[in-house]
Amino acid sequence: MSAHRKNLDGFATSLMLVLCLCWGLQQVAVKLAAPVIGATMQLGLRSGLAAMLVLLLILVKKLPFSLRDKHLMPGIAAGVLFAVEFLCISLGLKYTTASHMSVFLYTAPIFTVLGLHWLIPAERLQSTQWLGILSAFAGVAIAFSSAFSSSQRDVADMLIGDSFGVAAAVLWAATTITIRKSSLSEAEPTTTLFYQLAVGAAILLAFVTLRGESLPTQWDITSIVSLVFQTVVIAFASYLTWFWLMRRYLASRLSVFSFLTPLFGVAAGVILMHDPISPRFALGAILVCGGIVLVNFRRT
């Protein structure tokens, strides 16, 4: 397959920059709408609505899809992991800032390469990748320590929220490994995305229903724009675009761009949410991003 994939050209590079910017904005979008509609409800709704858009695309394009083929069970497994990941994100955003969540969530590539190192011989790590992992974990530790500059109550809340962010990253990595190790690696991108979104929506919406949450009776323009952005731009268009790029360009070249996402996320949090950034958190974020770059580095 790699023989048919090419190095990044100007179009792919520009598209990846747009994707990273969108992904960096998604935590801020959730946080902005949270006063009107809870974060878990938002993520459940966006997943359900985006799943319907994917299903419509499958029907219009007549793409292969069946609930009776070999993709069903791994699809459900990936969907469950996807749901719990976003549950952790929604719970974490109640305690920590969007900037913190962006950095901790995008440690996922570190956990992904660790898992693939142990499970798939072809994915063994080189010394450069191990250096990147050490850098990233040192960055996480330093970023965590930034919470201790706040009051005792703020420290507890920030640590809870940051911990949910790391848990979400681990679950994201587990989802990627599940897809990589199962029949989903051969499936149409729309099939994989539909399972993730549909199963995720069912679990998240069931969770908020059991908690007694309901849709707000009054919506403001911020919550409406946020939900549309999350549904159409993030959960539908950006994920399908990512899969499209992965089928046409070298994955190792594309993955290097992932380190830009937490930088965009931190910048968006500071500009739009006025998130405070301590020197220790800034240093930790730099080490995490640098570690992700090293982990994604491949000798040519």
Salt bridges, closest charged atoms under 4 A:
ASP9 OD2 - LYS6 NZ 3.91
GLU123 OE2 - ARG180 NH2 3.30
ASP162 OD1 - HIS100 ND1 3.16
GLU186 OE1 - LYS70 NZ 3.22
GLU213 OE2 - ARG211 NH1 3.79
